Amino acid sequence: RAHAVAISRGYSIVANQVMFGLLNYKNVTLQETIGVCHRLGIAVLAFSPIGQGLLTNKFSDQMMHQNRVAKVTRVQHNELSKLRGELAVVSQETGKTMAQVALNWVICHNCIPLVGCRSVEQSKDTLGCLDWRLEEQQVRRLDAVSLAYSTLDGKRWKRVLFANLFG
């Protein structure tokens, strides 16, 4: 609807920023949103593509209890195990960090990952997701173990609050 309104007023929507990554890839509403954006030529900017550290080598049990994405989506530690396990396997296969693999997976889905780096080390690691691509079978394996959490489900006021607090 927003696209039609923009066009009717002489504008165009060039980008849509949504929470997108392995933690929520299987969410039906998100899949529909991404599909519409791609069909309309709207770039998808993926925020929280590594779940604020949930999909990195530095993940710890303590992080789970303090992580905003884990709290908002209510993802459980045991649900992350299979996803993190496959992510670690692909990381070993590619010689890349888990974060680099998760970010490259986003790129392989024609989305632009938005990453908030807090250090030079994190910035360098993030840049390591560029200039290479996962193999198609690696993308499919990660797709298969991805989760379905999303901020797009539920009441609109919660989505607005989430976007204003954390987006």
C-alpha positions, 0 to 999 in steps of 0.5 A, a space after each residue: 500500500 505504501 508503494 502505491 500511495 508514494 507512486 500516486 504522489 509522484 514519489 518512490 520508495 527505494 528502501 525498506 528496513 526490516 529485521 532480517 537474518 537467520 533468526 527470522 527467515 522462516 517467518 511468513 510475514 517477513 517472507 511476503 514483505 521481502 518478496 514484495 520489496 524485491 518485485 517492486 525493486 525496493 532495496 531491503 536493508 536488514 537490521 540485526 542480521 547477527 542478532 546482536 551477537 547471537 550468531 557470532 563466535 563470541 556468543 555465551 549463555 550470559 549473552 542470551 539473558 542480556 540480549 535485546 533481540 533474544 528478549 524481544 523475539 523470545 528465542 530460546 537457547 535450545 532453539 539456537 543450538 541447531 542453527 548455531 551448529 550449522 553456522 559453525 560447520 559452514 564457518 569451518 567450510 569457508 574459513 570465515 567467522 560465524 558473523 561473516 557467514 551470517 552476513 554473507 547469507 543475508 547478501 545471498 538473499 539480495 538484502 543489505 546487512 546493517 551492522 552496528 560495530 562497536 570496535 575496530 575488530 568488529 568492523 574488520 570482521 564485518 568487512 570480511 563478509 564481502 568479496 565472496 559468496 556462500 555456495 548455493 548448497 550452503 545457503 540452502 542448509 542455512 535456510 533449512 535451520 533458520 528460525 521464524 521469529 519476527 517483529 512483524 507479527 503481533 500487534 502494530 503498537 508493539 512493532 512501532 515501540 520496538 522500532 522506536 526503542 531498538 531500531 
